[in-house]
Amino acid sequence: MVDAISNEALLQQMQEMQKSVDTGASAATSSERADEQFGNVFSKLINEVDQSQKEADVSIKQLATGDNSTSIQDVVFKLEQADVSFNMMKAIRDKLLDAYKEVMTMQS
């Protein structure tokens, strides 16, 4: 026996289908936003590391030229700061590569 199709039931099913389509579209949009945010964060990290290395380089040049505004302690501090930030960025890169490799082996 075939059940009668009511207008309300049909309308409710259509609304549920529309919600699932909207949810899928918003998920794709949020994924794109997450990609952009990740790219911005990583780009900012690279720029900060580059800036700290440039500051360390400038402080070394100032110390070598005899500039009295730069002390040896400041130079060492800036060199260590640049080294730590570079090592942190390198560790993040390594973790990302490991995660990428793991995902690729899972897909195989």
Secondary structure, DSSP 8 states (H G I E B T S, - for coil): ------HHHHHHHHHHHHHHHHHHHHHHHHHHHHHHHHHHHHHHHHHHHHHHHHHHHHHHHHHHTT-TT--HHHHHHHHHHHHHHHHHHHHHHHHHHHHHHHHHHHH-
